[in-house]
Amino acid sequence: MGTWGPGTFENDHALDWWGDLREGSPSLAREVLESVANAAPDADLDADDCCEALVAAEFVAAAVGRGIDRLPSEEAEAWLEEHGAALECLALARTAVEKIESRSELQELWDEGGRDEDWHANVAELRSRLAEAS
């Protein structure tokens, strides 16, 4: 996976999945969030699934007015305007993000050489925006 920064949309897989979401159904966001949020406590959360869930969570946060500026493009904003109502899964997004940050393959990759403060700050900021939404 090509990664150029700790942000949710700063890797190839996240942008590829955003393309899949754009071309597919908004239900893809709910499906990936359910997969991560409902995983067993001892499940190995795959890095790619986690990237996808973080993207979905960003769209959920933006849909409730918490971070539209974090989306990768005006095209993403337009997609959200059309499909945002289908992203009513705030609790799933919160749970998925918490699991990803605390124990996932993605977290392990970012922390291989020690805790990656930039990645954790990015995820914590997303978690905070989701928590602020009601």
C-alpha positions, 0 to 999 in steps of 0.5 A: 500500500502506498502511504504518504501521510497519517491522514485517513485519505493519505494512502492508495487503498483508502482512495481506491475504496473511496472510488468503489464507494462512489461507484457502488452503493452507500451501503458499502460504508455501513457494511464495512463499519458493521464488519469492524464494529461487530468483530469479536474482541479477539478478531484480527482486524485486517489493515485494508478493512480498517482503512475502508472503515476509517474512510466510511467513518469520515463520511459518517462524520461529515454527514452529521456536520463534523468534518466535511473539510476532511473529505478528499475532494469536491466530488466527495462532498457532492457524493455526500450531499446526494447520499449522506442520509444513507449514512446513519450509522454513527454508533457503528462508526464510533465503535469501529474507529475505537477498535481500529485505534486500540487493536488492529493490524493497521494500528500495529503497522503504524506503531511498528517502530514505536507509537506513531503519534501523528496517526494516533492524533488523526484517528483521535481527532476523527473519534472526537468528531464522531463523539461530538455528533448526536 
